[in-house]
Amino acid sequence: MGATYPTVDNLVIGGGLAGSMVAIRLATAGRQVTLLEKESAANHKVCGEFLSPEAVQYLNQSGINPLDLGAATIRFVRLSSKQRVVETSLPFTALSLSRFTLDEALLTCAEEKGCKVQRGSVVEQLNNQDNLWSAQLRSGKSVRAHTVFLANGKHDLRGWERAHTSQGDLVGFKLHWQLDPSQTDLLREFIELFLFPSGYGGLSLVERDVANLCLVVRRAELRRIGGWSELLASMLDDNRHLKQRLQGAKALWDRPLAISSIPYGHLAAQPFGLWCVGDQAAVIPSFTGDGMSIALHSAALAAEMCLAGESAEQYNHRLHAQLSLEMKLATALSRTVVTSAGRNLAIFGLALAPNAMSAIAASTRIPKQALLASRLLAEAEDIPPRSS
């Protein structure tokens, strides 16, 4: 058996948005924190990369300004399906920034705050005995901790798998593109949502005018079509607007990132003393653009309640109360638009009432009263343009 590291007070498993935010908040409060991140260097992740005002608020509280990292501004939403296109203003100003850049900024911030970050540390198993946690690493070593925050994203840890959800049959893809300059200008300040048979996705600019294409499709449809190349060809054939946007575009990676299966609608059940944050706590359908804000919010809330001496069970109960209605609405809409009837209904209904997209965006966000108090809350609704 491998060596065991000295017992730590707080162990964070995962160095994504939620894991880094927990570490930042605990370390800032003077607590001892060790964070285990499986990747040895920054990497891309399947994500829509949309930062709502709530997400920006939490980042600003940690001293991270996405605009300083090159984030693109988003003020409008455009929806397309087959030959139809509908657009409207968002009820807020948002930003878009790659996870490659943002995750590294957060992890670096955690280190600067005093958190001990161990990159390239893959946790194989997590056990609890006599109120002491033990994380077994692939290297053969183990780390013991009094408190553990599970922040390993959409990938489950053996023995701590999430339950099946009402929409767990989706496969996610993500690919960065360099668009034709004319198409880049047309996309600027927009998040473009597109529908296609058995799936939907989004396209928006991130830093350096790179376009992020992220989508989900039902597994059965992907299996029927054959694979990524066939799926992309099918989407472009079905959606005229998306085909136009990608005309003359160059894919920046040899192949897209992929993930299966995405547990949309997941809300963590009984935590058994484990603090679940980020996608381990809740997974909201990506079309809402609220996934990153929920990850950051859950992490900030968990850190605050832990520092106040409250339990993981109390945290879990409060997070459920805050998110349950939003999650149910978003999951119901997601299940609808991947059906043929739902896709047709969505585009015709929104063509008659374009402002409905704005209403949906407003109703699938973390309730304001749930956000942790901050002087930046009022400012988050109107993100200023980047100063020259």
Contacts in CASP RR format, 6 or more apart in sequence:
PFRMAT RR
TARGET T0000
AUTHOR 0000-0000-0000
METHOD contacts of the structure
MODEL  1
MGATYPTVDNLVIGGGLAGSMVAIRLATAGRQVTLLEKESAANHKVCGEF
LSPEAVQYLNQSGINPLDLGAATIRFVRLSSKQRVVETSLPFTALSLSRF
TLDEALLTCAEEKGCKVQRGSVVEQLNNQDNLWSAQLRSGKSVRAHTVFL
ANGKHDLRGWERAHTSQGDLVGFKLHWQLDPSQTDLLREFIELFLFPSGY
GGLSLVERDVANLCLVVRRAELRRIGGWSELLASMLDDNRHLKQRLQGAK
ALWDRPLAISSIPYGHLAAQPFGLWCVGDQAAVIPSFTGDGMSIALHSAA
LAAEMCLAGESAEQYNHRLHAQLSLEMKLATALSRTVVTSAGRNLAIFGL
ALAPNAMSAIAASTRIPKQALLASRLLAEAEDIPPRSS
1 140 0 8 1.000
2 139 0 8 1.000
2 140 0 8 1.000
2 141 0 8 1.000
2 142 0 8 1.000
3 141 0 8 1.000
3 142 0 8 1.000
4 134 0 8 1.000
4 141 0 8 1.000
4 142 0 8 1.000
4 143 0 8 1.000
4 144 0 8 1.000
5 141 0 8 1.000
5 142 0 8 1.000
5 143 0 8 1.000
5 144 0 8 1.000
6 144 0 8 1.000
7 132 0 8 1.000
7 144 0 8 1.000
7 145 0 8 1.000
7 146 0 8 1.000
8 32 0 8 1.000
8 33 0 8 1.000
8 34 0 8 1.000
8 116 0 8 1.000
8 143 0 8 1.000
8 144 0 8 1.000
8 145 0 8 1.000
8 146 0 8 1.000
9 31 0 8 1.000
9 32 0 8 1.000
9 33 0 8 1.000
9 145 0 8 1.000
9 146 0 8 1.000
9 147 0 8 1.000
10 26 0 8 1.000
10 31 0 8 1.000
10 32 0 8 1.000
10 33 0 8 1.000
10 34 0 8 1.000
10 145 0 8 1.000
10 146 0 8 1.000
10 147 0 8 1.000
10 148 0 8 1.000
10 149 0 8 1.000
10 306 0 8 1.000
11 33 0 8 1.000
11 34 0 8 1.000
11 35 0 8 1.000
11 36 0 8 1.000
11 133 0 8 1.000
11 135 0 8 1.000
11 143 0 8 1.000
11 145 0 8 1.000
11 147 0 8 1.000
11 148 0 8 1.000
11 149 0 8 1.000
12 19 0 8 1.000
12 22 0 8 1.000
12 23 0 8 1.000
12 33 0 8 1.000
12 34 0 8 1.000
12 35 0 8 1.000
12 36 0 8 1.000
12 115 0 8 1.000
12 148 0 8 1.000
12 149 0 8 1.000
12 151 0 8 1.000
13 36 0 8 1.000
13 123 0 8 1.000
13 126 0 8 1.000
13 135 0 8 1.000
13 148 0 8 1.000
13 149 0 8 1.000
13 150 0 8 1.000
13 151 0 8 1.000
13 152 0 8 1.000
13 157 0 8 1.000
14 35 0 8 1.000
14 36 0 8 1.000
14 37 0 8 1.000
14 38 0 8 1.000
14 151 0 8 1.000
14 152 0 8 1.000
14 153 0 8 1.000
15 23 0 8 1.000
15 35 0 8 1.000
15 36 0 8 1.000
15 37 0 8 1.000
15 103 0 8 1.000
15 106 0 8 1.000
15 107 0 8 1.000
15 110 0 8 1.000
15 117 0 8 1.000
15 151 0 8 1.000
16 37 0 8 1.000
16 103 0 8 1.000
16 106 0 8 1.000
16 107 0 8 1.000
16 151 0 8 1.000
16 153 0 8 1.000
16 295 0 8 1.000
17 99 0 8 1.000
17 102 0 8 1.000
17 103 0 8 1.000
17 106 0 8 1.000
17 278 0 8 1.000
17 292 0 8 1.000
17 295 0 8 1.000
17 296 0 8 1.000
17 299 0 8 1.000
18 151 0 8 1.000
18 153 0 8 1.000
18 277 0 8 1.000
18 278 0 8 1.000
18 279 0 8 1.000
18 280 0 8 1.000
18 281 0 8 1.000
18 295 0 8 1.000
18 296 0 8 1.000
18 298 0 8 1.000
18 299 0 8 1.000
19 35 0 8 1.000
19 149 0 8 1.000
19 151 0 8 1.000
19 277 0 8 1.000
19 278 0 8 1.000
19 299 0 8 1.000
20 35 0 8 1.000
20 103 0 8 1.000
20 106 0 8 1.000
20 107 0 8 1.000
20 109 0 8 1.000
20 110 0 8 1.000
20 299 0 8 1.000
21 58 0 8 1.000
21 62 0 8 1.000
21 106 0 8 1.000
21 277 0 8 1.000
21 295 0 8 1.000
21 296 0 8 1.000
21 299 0 8 1.000
21 300 0 8 1.000
21 303 0 8 1.000
22 33 0 8 1.000
22 149 0 8 1.000
22 151 0 8 1.000
22 275 0 8 1.000
22 277 0 8 1.000
22 299 0 8 1.000
22 302 0 8 1.000
22 303 0 8 1.000
23 33 0 8 1.000
23 35 0 8 1.000
23 110 0 8 1.000
23 113 0 8 1.000
23 115 0 8 1.000
23 117 0 8 1.000
24 62 0 8 1.000
24 106 0 8 1.000
24 109 0 8 1.000
24 110 0 8 1.000
24 113 0 8 1.000
24 115 0 8 1.000
25 62 0 8 1.000
25 299 0 8 1.000
25 300 0 8 1.000
25 303 0 8 1.000
25 304 0 8 1.000
25 307 0 8 1.000
26 33 0 8 1.000
26 115 0 8 1.000
26 303 0 8 1.000
26 306 0 8 1.000
26 307 0 8 1.000
27 33 0 8 1.000
27 110 0 8 1.000
27 113 0 8 1.000
27 114 0 8 1.000
27 115 0 8 1.000
28 113 0 8 1.000
29 303 0 8 1.000
29 307 0 8 1.000
31 307 0 8 1.000
33 110 0 8 1.000
33 114 0 8 1.000
33 115 0 8 1.000
33 116 0 8 1.000
34 115 0 8 1.000
34 116 0 8 1.000
34 118 0 8 1.000
34 143 0 8 1.000
34 145 0 8 1.000
35 107 0 8 1.000
35 110 0 8 1.000
35 115 0 8 1.000
35 116 0 8 1.000
35 117 0 8 1.000
35 118 0 8 1.000
36 118 0 8 1.000
36 121 0 8 1.000
36 123 0 8 1.000
36 135 0 8 1.000
36 137 0 8 1.000
36 143 0 8 1.000
37 107 0 8 1.000
37 117 0 8 1.000
37 118 0 8 1.000
37 119 0 8 1.000
37 120 0 8 1.000
37 121 0 8 1.000
38 120 0 8 1.000
38 121 0 8 1.000
38 122 0 8 1.000
38 123 0 8 1.000
38 152 0 8 1.000
39 119 0 8 1.000
39 120 0 8 1.000
40 119 0 8 1.000
40 120 0 8 1.000
41 119 0 8 1.000
42 100 0 8 1.000
42 101 0 8 1.000
42 103 0 8 1.000
42 104 0 8 1.000
43 100 0 8 1.000
44 98 0 8 1.000
44 99 0 8 1.000
44 100 0 8 1.000
44 174 0 8 1.000
44 176 0 8 1.000
44 257 0 8 1.000
45 99 0 8 1.000
45 100 0 8 1.000
45 103 0 8 1.000
45 174 0 8 1.000
45 257 0 8 1.000
46 154 0 8 1.000
46 172 0 8 1.000
46 173 0 8 1.000
46 174 0 8 1.000
46 214 0 8 1.000
46 257 0 8 1.000
46 258 0 8 1.000
46 259 0 8 1.000
47 99 0 8 1.000
47 174 0 8 1.000
47 214 0 8 1.000
47 286 0 8 1.000
47 292 0 8 1.000
48 174 0 8 1.000
48 202 0 8 1.000
48 204 0 8 1.000
48 212 0 8 1.000
48 214 0 8 1.000
48 286 0 8 1.000
48 289 0 8 1.000
49 96 0 8 1.000
49 97 0 8 1.000
49 98 0 8 1.000
49 99 0 8 1.000
49 102 0 8 1.000
49 204 0 8 1.000
49 206 0 8 1.000
49 212 0 8 1.000
49 214 0 8 1.000
49 292 0 8 1.000
50 74 0 8 1.000
50 94 0 8 1.000
50 96 0 8 1.000
50 191 0 8 1.000
50 204 0 8 1.000
50 289 0 8 1.000
50 291 0 8 1.000
50 292 0 8 1.000
51 59 0 8 1.000
51 66 0 8 1.000
51 71 0 8 1.000
51 94 0 8 1.000
51 95 0 8 1.000
51 96 0 8 1.000
51 97 0 8 1.000
51 292 0 8 1.000
51 293 0 8 1.000
52 92 0 8 1.000
52 94 0 8 1.000
52 289 0 8 1.000
52 290 0 8 1.000
52 292 0 8 1.000
52 293 0 8 1.000
52 365 0 8 1.000
53 92 0 8 1.000
53 93 0 8 1.000
53 94 0 8 1.000
53 380 0 8 1.000
53 381 0 8 1.000
53 383 0 8 1.000
54 290 0 8 1.000
54 293 0 8 1.000
54 296 0 8 1.000
54 297 0 8 1.000
54 365 0 8 1.000
54 366 0 8 1.000
54 371 0 8 1.000
54 380 0 8 1.000
55 292 0 8 1.000
55 293 0 8 1.000
55 296 0 8 1.000
56 66 0 8 1.000
56 94 0 8 1.000
56 95 0 8 1.000
56 380 0 8 1.000
56 383 0 8 1.000
57 371 0 8 1.000
57 374 0 8 1.000
57 376 0 8 1.000
57 377 0 8 1.000
57 379 0 8 1.000
57 380 0 8 1.000
58 293 0 8 1.000
58 296 0 8 1.000
58 297 0 8 1.000
58 300 0 8 1.000
58 372 0 8 1.000
59 65 0 8 1.000
59 66 0 8 1.000
59 102 0 8 1.000
59 106 0 8 1.000
59 296 0 8 1.000
60 376 0 8 1.000
60 380 0 8 1.000
61 300 0 8 1.000
61 374 0 8 1.000
61 376 0 8 1.000
62 106 0 8 1.000
62 109 0 8 1.000
63 109 0 8 1.000
64 102 0 8 1.000
64 105 0 8 1.000
64 106 0 8 1.000
64 109 0 8 1.000
66 95 0 8 1.000
66 97 0 8 1.000
66 102 0 8 1.000
67 95 0 8 1.000
67 383 0 8 1.000
67 386 0 8 1.000
69 97 0 8 1.000
69 101 0 8 1.000
69 102 0 8 1.000
69 105 0 8 1.000
69 207 0 8 1.000
70 97 0 8 1.000
70 101 0 8 1.000
70 207 0 8 1.000
70 208 0 8 1.000
70 386 0 8 1.000
71 95 0 8 1.000
71 96 0 8 1.000
71 97 0 8 1.000
71 206 0 8 1.000
71 207 0 8 1.000
72 95 0 8 1.000
72 96 0 8 1.000
72 97 0 8 1.000
72 188 0 8 1.000
72 189 0 8 1.000
72 204 0 8 1.000
72 205 0 8 1.000
72 206 0 8 1.000
72 207 0 8 1.000
72 209 0 8 1.000
73 93 0 8 1.000
73 94 0 8 1.000
73 95 0 8 1.000
73 189 0 8 1.000
73 383 0 8 1.000
73 385 0 8 1.000
73 386 0 8 1.000
74 90 0 8 1.000
74 93 0 8 1.000
74 94 0 8 1.000
74 95 0 8 1.000
74 96 0 8 1.000
74 189 0 8 1.000
74 190 0 8 1.000
74 191 0 8 1.000
74 204 0 8 1.000
75 89 0 8 1.000
75 90 0 8 1.000
75 93 0 8 1.000
75 94 0 8 1.000
75 189 0 8 1.000
75 190 0 8 1.000
76 87 0 8 1.000
76 88 0 8 1.000
76 89 0 8 1.000
76 90 0 8 1.000
76 189 0 8 1.000
76 190 0 8 1.000
76 191 0 8 1.000
77 87 0 8 1.000
77 88 0 8 1.000
77 89 0 8 1.000
77 90 0 8 1.000
77 190 0 8 1.000
77 191 0 8 1.000
77 192 0 8 1.000
77 193 0 8 1.000
77 357 0 8 1.000
77 358 0 8 1.000
77 361 0 8 1.000
78 85 0 8 1.000
78 86 0 8 1.000
78 87 0 8 1.000
78 190 0 8 1.000
78 191 0 8 1.000
78 192 0 8 1.000
78 193 0 8 1.000
78 241 0 8 1.000
79 85 0 8 1.000
79 86 0 8 1.000
79 87 0 8 1.000
79 192 0 8 1.000
79 193 0 8 1.000
79 194 0 8 1.000
79 195 0 8 1.000
79 346 0 8 1.000
79 347 0 8 1.000
79 350 0 8 1.000
79 357 0 8 1.000
80 86 0 8 1.000
80 192 0 8 1.000
80 193 0 8 1.000
80 194 0 8 1.000
80 195 0 8 1.000
80 239 0 8 1.000
80 240 0 8 1.000
80 241 0 8 1.000
80 242 0 8 1.000
81 194 0 8 1.000
81 195 0 8 1.000
81 196 0 8 1.000
81 239 0 8 1.000
81 343 0 8 1.000
81 344 0 8 1.000
81 346 0 8 1.000
81 347 0 8 1.000
82 238 0 8 1.000
82 239 0 8 1.000
82 240 0 8 1.000
82 347 0 8 1.000
83 240 0 8 1.000
84 347 0 8 1.000
84 351 0 8 1.000
85 241 0 8 1.000
86 347 0 8 1.000
86 350 0 8 1.000
86 351 0 8 1.000
86 354 0 8 1.000
86 357 0 8 1.000
87 190 0 8 1.000
87 354 0 8 1.000
88 354 0 8 1.000
88 355 0 8 1.000
88 357 0 8 1.000
88 358 0 8 1.000
89 358 0 8 1.000
90 191 0 8 1.000
90 358 0 8 1.000
90 361 0 8 1.000
91 358 0 8 1.000
91 359 0 8 1.000
91 361 0 8 1.000
91 362 0 8 1.000
92 361 0 8 1.000
92 362 0 8 1.000
92 381 0 8 1.000
92 382 0 8 1.000
93 381 0 8 1.000
93 382 0 8 1.000
93 383 0 8 1.000
94 191 0 8 1.000
94 289 0 8 1.000
94 383 0 8 1.000
95 383 0 8 1.000
96 191 0 8 1.000
96 204 0 8 1.000
96 205 0 8 1.000
96 206 0 8 1.000
96 212 0 8 1.000
97 206 0 8 1.000
97 207 0 8 1.000
98 176 0 8 1.000
98 206 0 8 1.000
98 207 0 8 1.000
98 210 0 8 1.000
98 212 0 8 1.000
101 206 0 8 1.000
101 207 0 8 1.000
107 117 0 8 1.000
110 117 0 8 1.000
111 117 0 8 1.000
121 137 0 8 1.000
121 139 0 8 1.000
122 137 0 8 1.000
122 138 0 8 1.000
122 139 0 8 1.000
123 135 0 8 1.000
123 136 0 8 1.000
123 137 0 8 1.000
123 138 0 8 1.000
123 152 0 8 1.000
123 157 0 8 1.000
124 136 0 8 1.000
124 137 0 8 1.000
124 138 0 8 1.000
124 158 0 8 1.000
125 135 0 8 1.000
125 136 0 8 1.000
125 157 0 8 1.000
125 158 0 8 1.000
125 159 0 8 1.000
126 133 0 8 1.000
126 134 0 8 1.000
126 135 0 8 1.000
126 136 0 8 1.000
126 148 0 8 1.000
126 150 0 8 1.000
126 157 0 8 1.000
126 159 0 8 1.000
126 160 0 8 1.000
126 274 0 8 1.000
127 133 0 8 1.000
127 134 0 8 1.000
127 136 0 8 1.000
128 134 0 8 1.000
128 272 0 8 1.000
128 273 0 8 1.000
128 274 0 8 1.000
131 146 0 8 1.000
132 144 0 8 1.000
132 145 0 8 1.000
132 146 0 8 1.000
133 144 0 8 1.000
133 145 0 8 1.000
133 146 0 8 1.000
133 147 0 8 1.000
133 148 0 8 1.000
134 142 0 8 1.000
134 143 0 8 1.000
134 144 0 8 1.000
135 142 0 8 1.000
135 143 0 8 1.000
135 144 0 8 1.000
135 145 0 8 1.000
135 148 0 8 1.000
136 142 0 8 1.000
137 143 0 8 1.000
147 275 0 8 1.000
147 306 0 8 1.000
148 274 0 8 1.000
148 275 0 8 1.000
149 275 0 8 1.000
149 276 0 8 1.000
149 277 0 8 1.000
149 299 0 8 1.000
149 302 0 8 1.000
150 157 0 8 1.000
150 160 0 8 1.000
150 274 0 8 1.000
150 275 0 8 1.000
150 276 0 8 1.000
150 277 0 8 1.000
150 280 0 8 1.000
151 277 0 8 1.000
151 278 0 8 1.000
151 280 0 8 1.000
151 299 0 8 1.000
152 280 0 8 1.000
153 278 0 8 1.000
153 279 0 8 1.000
153 280 0 8 1.000
154 259 0 8 1.000
154 262 0 8 1.000
154 263 0 8 1.000
154 279 0 8 1.000
154 283 0 8 1.000
156 162 0 8 1.000
160 274 0 8 1.000
162 263 0 8 1.000
162 266 0 8 1.000
162 268 0 8 1.000
162 280 0 8 1.000
163 266 0 8 1.000
163 269 0 8 1.000
164 263 0 8 1.000
165 263 0 8 1.000
165 264 0 8 1.000
165 265 0 8 1.000
165 266 0 8 1.000
165 283 0 8 1.000
165 331 0 8 1.000
166 264 0 8 1.000
166 265 0 8 1.000
166 331 0 8 1.000
166 335 0 8 1.000
167 264 0 8 1.000
167 265 0 8 1.000
167 285 0 8 1.000
167 331 0 8 1.000
167 334 0 8 1.000
167 335 0 8 1.000
168 261 0 8 1.000
168 262 0 8 1.000
168 263 0 8 1.000
168 264 0 8 1.000
169 218 0 8 1.000
169 219 0 8 1.000
169 220 0 8 1.000
169 261 0 8 1.000
170 199 0 8 1.000
170 216 0 8 1.000
170 217 0 8 1.000
170 218 0 8 1.000
170 219 0 8 1.000
170 260 0 8 1.000
170 261 0 8 1.000
170 262 0 8 1.000
170 264 0 8 1.000
170 338 0 8 1.000
171 216 0 8 1.000
171 217 0 8 1.000
171 218 0 8 1.000
171 219 0 8 1.000
171 222 0 8 1.000
171 258 0 8 1.000
171 259 0 8 1.000
171 260 0 8 1.000
171 261 0 8 1.000
171 262 0 8 1.000
172 214 0 8 1.000
172 215 0 8 1.000
172 216 0 8 1.000
172 217 0 8 1.000
172 258 0 8 1.000
172 259 0 8 1.000
172 260 0 8 1.000
172 262 0 8 1.000
173 213 0 8 1.000
173 214 0 8 1.000
173 215 0 8 1.000
173 216 0 8 1.000
173 217 0 8 1.000
173 228 0 8 1.000
173 231 0 8 1.000
173 256 0 8 1.000
173 257 0 8 1.000
173 258 0 8 1.000
174 212 0 8 1.000
174 213 0 8 1.000
174 214 0 8 1.000
174 215 0 8 1.000
174 256 0 8 1.000
174 257 0 8 1.000
174 258 0 8 1.000
175 213 0 8 1.000
175 251 0 8 1.000
175 252 0 8 1.000
175 253 0 8 1.000
175 255 0 8 1.000
175 256 0 8 1.000
175 257 0 8 1.000
176 206 0 8 1.000
176 210 0 8 1.000
176 211 0 8 1.000
176 212 0 8 1.000
176 213 0 8 1.000
176 251 0 8 1.000
176 252 0 8 1.000
176 253 0 8 1.000
177 210 0 8 1.000
177 211 0 8 1.000
177 212 0 8 1.000
177 213 0 8 1.000
177 246 0 8 1.000
177 249 0 8 1.000
177 250 0 8 1.000
177 251 0 8 1.000
177 252 0 8 1.000
178 209 0 8 1.000
178 210 0 8 1.000
178 211 0 8 1.000
178 249 0 8 1.000
178 250 0 8 1.000
178 252 0 8 1.000
179 187 0 8 1.000
179 209 0 8 1.000
179 211 0 8 1.000
179 245 0 8 1.000
179 246 0 8 1.000
179 248 0 8 1.000
179 249 0 8 1.000
180 247 0 8 1.000
180 248 0 8 1.000
180 249 0 8 1.000
183 244 0 8 1.000
183 245 0 8 1.000
183 246 0 8 1.000
183 247 0 8 1.000
183 248 0 8 1.000
183 249 0 8 1.000
184 205 0 8 1.000
184 209 0 8 1.000
184 211 0 8 1.000
186 245 0 8 1.000
187 203 0 8 1.000
187 204 0 8 1.000
187 205 0 8 1.000
187 211 0 8 1.000
187 245 0 8 1.000
188 205 0 8 1.000
190 204 0 8 1.000
191 202 0 8 1.000
191 203 0 8 1.000
191 204 0 8 1.000
192 202 0 8 1.000
192 203 0 8 1.000
192 204 0 8 1.000
192 241 0 8 1.000
192 242 0 8 1.000
192 245 0 8 1.000
193 200 0 8 1.000
193 201 0 8 1.000
193 202 0 8 1.000
193 287 0 8 1.000
194 200 0 8 1.000
194 201 0 8 1.000
194 202 0 8 1.000
194 203 0 8 1.000
194 215 0 8 1.000
194 235 0 8 1.000
194 239 0 8 1.000
194 241 0 8 1.000
194 242 0 8 1.000
195 201 0 8 1.000
195 239 0 8 1.000
195 337 0 8 1.000
195 343 0 8 1.000
195 346 0 8 1.000
195 347 0 8 1.000
196 217 0 8 1.000
196 234 0 8 1.000
196 235 0 8 1.000
196 238 0 8 1.000
196 239 0 8 1.000
196 242 0 8 1.000
196 343 0 8 1.000
197 221 0 8 1.000
197 234 0 8 1.000
197 238 0 8 1.000
197 340 0 8 1.000
197 343 0 8 1.000
198 217 0 8 1.000
198 218 0 8 1.000
198 220 0 8 1.000
198 221 0 8 1.000
198 338 0 8 1.000
198 339 0 8 1.000
199 215 0 8 1.000
199 216 0 8 1.000
199 217 0 8 1.000
199 218 0 8 1.000
199 221 0 8 1.000
199 337 0 8 1.000
199 338 0 8 1.000
200 215 0 8 1.000
200 216 0 8 1.000
200 287 0 8 1.000
200 334 0 8 1.000
200 337 0 8 1.000
200 338 0 8 1.000
201 213 0 8 1.000
201 214 0 8 1.000
201 215 0 8 1.000
201 216 0 8 1.000
201 286 0 8 1.000
201 287 0 8 1.000
202 212 0 8 1.000
202 213 0 8 1.000
202 214 0 8 1.000
202 215 0 8 1.000
202 286 0 8 1.000
202 287 0 8 1.000
203 211 0 8 1.000
203 212 0 8 1.000
203 213 0 8 1.000
203 214 0 8 1.000
203 242 0 8 1.000
203 245 0 8 1.000
204 211 0 8 1.000
204 212 0 8 1.000
205 211 0 8 1.000
205 212 0 8 1.000
206 212 0 8 1.000
210 252 0 8 1.000
211 249 0 8 1.000
213 246 0 8 1.000
214 286 0 8 1.000
215 235 0 8 1.000
216 262 0 8 1.000
216 286 0 8 1.000
216 338 0 8 1.000
217 231 0 8 1.000
217 338 0 8 1.000
218 338 0 8 1.000
219 260 0 8 1.000
219 261 0 8 1.000
222 231 0 8 1.000
225 231 0 8 1.000
225 234 0 8 1.000
228 255 0 8 1.000
228 256 0 8 1.000
228 258 0 8 1.000
235 242 0 8 1.000
236 242 0 8 1.000
236 243 0 8 1.000
236 246 0 8 1.000
237 243 0 8 1.000
262 283 0 8 1.000
263 283 0 8 1.000
264 283 0 8 1.000
264 284 0 8 1.000
264 285 0 8 1.000
264 331 0 8 1.000
264 334 0 8 1.000
265 282 0 8 1.000
265 283 0 8 1.000
265 284 0 8 1.000
265 285 0 8 1.000
265 327 0 8 1.000
265 330 0 8 1.000
265 331 0 8 1.000
266 279 0 8 1.000
266 282 0 8 1.000
266 283 0 8 1.000
267 281 0 8 1.000
267 282 0 8 1.000
267 319 0 8 1.000
267 320 0 8 1.000
267 323 0 8 1.000
267 324 0 8 1.000
267 327 0 8 1.000
268 276 0 8 1.000
268 280 0 8 1.000
268 281 0 8 1.000
268 282 0 8 1.000
268 316 0 8 1.000
268 319 0 8 1.000
270 313 0 8 1.000
270 316 0 8 1.000
271 312 0 8 1.000
271 313 0 8 1.000
271 315 0 8 1.000
271 316 0 8 1.000
272 312 0 8 1.000
273 311 0 8 1.000
273 312 0 8 1.000
273 313 0 8 1.000
274 312 0 8 1.000
275 302 0 8 1.000
275 306 0 8 1.000
275 312 0 8 1.000
275 315 0 8 1.000
276 298 0 8 1.000
276 312 0 8 1.000
276 316 0 8 1.000
277 295 0 8 1.000
277 298 0 8 1.000
277 299 0 8 1.000
277 302 0 8 1.000
278 294 0 8 1.000
278 295 0 8 1.000
278 298 0 8 1.000
278 299 0 8 1.000
279 295 0 8 1.000
281 294 0 8 1.000
281 298 0 8 1.000
281 316 0 8 1.000
281 319 0 8 1.000
282 294 0 8 1.000
282 298 0 8 1.000
282 319 0 8 1.000
282 323 0 8 1.000
282 327 0 8 1.000
283 291 0 8 1.000
284 290 0 8 1.000
284 291 0 8 1.000
284 294 0 8 1.000
284 323 0 8 1.000
284 326 0 8 1.000
284 327 0 8 1.000
284 330 0 8 1.000
284 331 0 8 1.000
284 364 0 8 1.000
285 330 0 8 1.000
285 331 0 8 1.000
285 333 0 8 1.000
285 334 0 8 1.000
287 330 0 8 1.000
287 333 0 8 1.000
287 334 0 8 1.000
287 337 0 8 1.000
288 326 0 8 1.000
288 330 0 8 1.000
288 361 0 8 1.000
288 364 0 8 1.000
288 365 0 8 1.000
289 361 0 8 1.000
289 364 0 8 1.000
290 326 0 8 1.000
290 330 0 8 1.000
290 364 0 8 1.000
290 365 0 8 1.000
290 366 0 8 1.000
293 365 0 8 1.000
293 366 0 8 1.000
294 323 0 8 1.000
294 366 0 8 1.000
297 366 0 8 1.000
297 370 0 8 1.000
297 371 0 8 1.000
297 372 0 8 1.000
298 319 0 8 1.000
300 372 0 8 1.000
301 315 0 8 1.000
301 318 0 8 1.000
301 319 0 8 1.000
301 372 0 8 1.000
302 312 0 8 1.000
302 315 0 8 1.000
304 372 0 8 1.000
305 314 0 8 1.000
305 315 0 8 1.000
305 318 0 8 1.000
306 315 0 8 1.000
322 366 0 8 1.000
322 367 0 8 1.000
322 370 0 8 1.000
323 366 0 8 1.000
323 370 0 8 1.000
326 363 0 8 1.000
326 364 0 8 1.000
326 365 0 8 1.000
326 366 0 8 1.000
326 367 0 8 1.000
329 363 0 8 1.000
329 364 0 8 1.000
330 364 0 8 1.000
333 360 0 8 1.000
333 364 0 8 1.000
336 342 0 8 1.000
336 345 0 8 1.000
336 346 0 8 1.000
337 343 0 8 1.000
337 346 0 8 1.000
349 356 0 8 1.000
350 356 0 8 1.000
350 357 0 8 1.000
368 377 0 8 1.000
371 377 0 8 1.000
END
